Amino acid sequence: MAKYMEKMLPDGPKGELENVSLVDRANVVSGDPDEQAALFFSKDGVTAGVWECGAYKERIENRPVEEMCVVISGEVTLSTDDGASETYGPGDSFLFRRGFTGYWETKDRFRKYFFSTS
């Protein structure tokens, strides 16, 4: 690996994801997040990595971070309280914005690359 560049692989920099618990279980409406992740970088409120979850639905109120996502596998549907809804699948990129209020829902395993700022 070069000092100032790194290829982001779907299984993380060490070739495997680790069990994590990032989703607030109090906000889970149904299912089980069953999360795994690997970080490529984390410093001063900026984080880049791979995150995976199981099938679940979560209520999100006033999301505190900005996040850019690229879907590796599975699908996620984001829906807002005003009725807007968008589904993202493999190869799709999307911004998951600070202030979002609504639902995150996956119906099967889901994996994404992410880059977030808090």
URKACOR-V85368 format. One line per field, one symbol per residue. phi: phi as a letter, one per 20 degrees, with the letter a starting at -180 (. if undefined). burial: 1 if it has 24 or more other ideal C-beta (glycine too) atoms within 12 Angstrom, else 0. Layout:
phi=???
burial=???
//
This chain:
phi=.ffdbbfeefdnfdnbedfcceffgfefebmcgkecbbdebbalndccacccbefacceddlgecebdccfebnccddcefenfbbdccgnfdbedegngcqcdbddbgccbebcccd
burial=0000000001010000100001100001001011111111000000111111111111110010001011111111110000000001000101010001011111001111111100
//
